[in-house]
Amino acid sequence: MGRLWDKWTGTKYPDSGVRPLPTMELREALLALGDRDVPFSVRHAFPKEKADLVAECEIPKAQLTLKTRMRLVPAKREVLVLEERWEPSHESGRQYGRGGFKVYRQWEFQRDADGRRHKVETLRFDTRDVRGPLRTMVLDAGWTWRGVLFRY
């Protein structure tokens, strides 16, 4: 059940032989990651978020908000991760979801030089663009990336 559950939650383990970084060094590295060329920012969590760090990403053109809450567990050298998203919905205006990944695309018709109409992609965003750099940083630090489905 362990491997199946890990696959379902997106849990990843660091390579063997990687020496784990101290908690404060990992925290500082994750905070600094938001200063690089990534589509999100990383900040300290507010008390009501029940996490240590939060990575936030907003894509106004797609009316999309992503939030990745991370709780560091030094005793186990793991980061508990809850990925949340708010996206447009036809029924209720906004829809809440957790985990998984999704690719958002928008298209529009444009005319070429000959006057022919063709579809042109105007937006492409993959939620893995947020998860990937965070997870890589955690694994390279020798910590486990443990996806959770419920609030911790």
Buried (B, 14 or more C-beta within 10 A) or exposed (E): EEEEEBEEBBBBBBEEEEEBBEBEEBBEBBBEBBEEEBBBBBEEBEEEBEBBBBBBBBBEEBBBBBBBBBBBBEEEBBBBBBBBBBBEEEEEEEEEBEBEBEEBEEEEEEEEEEEEEEEEEEEEBBBEBBBEBBBEBBBBBBBBBBBBEEEE
